[in-house]
């Protein structure tokens, strides 16, 4: 499989006048096309920061980031925006739908920032994305008229509508009850089966279990990167060590 | 409560810039409101400053009688009316005053004793008039004002009993009134009213003014109805003399500001619009602050705070802001009123405003300011308080779930922008049109030069100047004497100075057919000396000016203006044509020349296009003329010389209205300038409020849309795309506002066009919307730009 994402010695430092906080230190990571990766770790370990950098929403302090064979480390805001639009689809914990726009307008939004796509084509793609998440019947509704689970399905439709190289999901079930959470996770599973690359930050062990690869971050560093079976043992050992310490 | 107050003050001081902006916005609206309220109240609606002043009225006749009432009608009404406890005739006019060493002309009131009783008068020295003074054989007495006492007698303590010659008749001074007493408007000399109808035919009876005071409890409507009924009865008995004649009852304040109703309405409308803008702006600023504290309110609510307490806490901020604004506004309004008195006094002869004009903040101003401030505190604070405390606590605390409440806020913000734009647009269109109209008018060519001239009015005593030759000899001797002064370039005479008044008789052109039931045209009729045109810079366009040929006994000559030609002789040269005045002495005037159009009356309406004819002083000598002196330098330098020369030529012909010709123009434009000045302030205030308002609304909107910006950027939008999105979005609101505001501006101007203070201009309707569009763009670009500077991840996490 082709390498989609490659991070080399990446670090992120948040500086204030008094103290430098290392959110990420010396991160080396490769994600291949078609992978379903879960990133987990305790609060404040840096997993969301890592996802933000992967999504070009934030920039690393140091290191190199290669996305789809292109070094994106030194790009300006406009270039990063263009790459986000084409390569990345986001799914947020709090859905982040625009309340003034209808469901289909929300889903269409990433396509409106592309110049080479006709209105008719956009409409088709929106319809297709909504059908994939089983939300086409609510196309004319506003987000406030939907349940949390439905809002997240719309957010997933928005993430996939532009056929991005990767979907980055930040705690996609964090605001949902277990039933809706299962539905959303099942949807992500299905997308993965269809060949979509997914990188997901989650606290939910059941969610993490669905991923084929689990990366664990602790104290700004990747402490494990393995299959789901391996990570269970590793994380239990880590937690035991932490408890002893 | 104290803790809440302290917390609010601390919170405001932490956001000092925001707090100051809010206070500034509210102060702007409140200051204009308090100023306009105090100005209109003090000049128009507050009662005259003495007991029963609220019941004192002026009874005036129809305009054709110069607002006067025939004395017979007055006497009949006085004997029968039941609505009034005072109903007394009086009259006034300018009279020559002379003491042993000086003379002057002064507006003189002929009044009865009740005049002083009604106005609660108390003399500074001596006594008031009594009934005996009114008897025909009584010794003439006079009561003078403190100002006259100072000017004529240098405040001589032994003034009582001294003689003052009024039109050459000695009057004994029996009282001096204090400076503050100038009833009915600018009185300084009061003589007994001795006129009567005894032995006078009704048609020749004198006309008078009537001072009336309604009985307590009698409404104006009832009193007016009685007056109207009585005039109707009189008309039935004297249908020819009293055809369609009636009387109106008005306050003295209304009499001093007649024909200004539309203007007053315009001021009220503008101040209402400015206040509305200020309220919306303040409310919106407070709303944005309250929404920022949405989460804080939710936390407090979750911890058990009752909603009322939360509402009060939010409203405390608006109360503090309105209180501070109210204090600043009162200070600014007081300062504005002080300046207004100086400026407005210029429109009155002698720079004397009516005595009841108080340009201070009165107790009434403070009460109204307090009430308005309180109402504003509630109005501007209530909505933000309810909006910020009425949401779904759970949603707010769950962080980021923006549901129905943010939608309502969004619609509200959009509505506010539309209202802001509409109000600003209407106000700016009106204010700018008014300012431009006044400016254009002041720059018009009125046909004469104004700078470098001194003028004065001379009235020769008829008893001594009883022939044309005597009158002309006087004028010639004064002219020759003055022309020997090295500071004098030229001297001339005119019956009517620019921007004063003229006779406007009917006239007929020789050979013209005016039909069976002729309606003769009117013309401004002005007598001038032969060198008047040259002296005043009036240009000769055709024919000749007056010269030695136009002397007494020669055929009467006339010079007409271009406006006369435009109206009555467009197709052929008027030179040699003849006209005569209708109802005159049947003498024909021959037109010998044409000069440029000249404005003689106040610069309202068609002043400059009114046709005028000039006739020669030598062929029509008048005992009352204006002298005009073209000075070589400062015209004020020849004042003393003018006074000496005229006094030496005739001590009984005092100079009055000594003033520069430029002052005439200044006086004519004083009300225009004042009103346009007020509207300039309205225009500036509305521009500032519009900018700050739209900026505030958009900034507030952007605070709420920060996450949206983050989402859009996360989805791949670059800065330009996000900016264009918000520009288009706000552009639609701007368009909606302009679509509403432009017609409102049109209606306002249309409504006020009759006042002659504002004219419709297509340019304004293009420039103002363009200006507002520019302001709106700036107001949008700035806050959007600030949000765009945030990293997308920070924008997404923004609370």
Interface residues (C-beta under 8 A of the other chain):
Chain A: X52 X55 X57 X58 X77 X78 X81 X82 X83 X84 X85 X86 X90 X92 X94 X95 X96 X97 X98 X99 X100 X109 X110 X113 X114 X142 X143 X144 X158 X162 X175
Chain B: X398 X399 X400 X401 X402 X403 X404 X406 X407 X410 X707 X708 X710 X711 X712 X713 X714 X715 X716 X717 X718 X719 X721 X791 X792 X793 X796
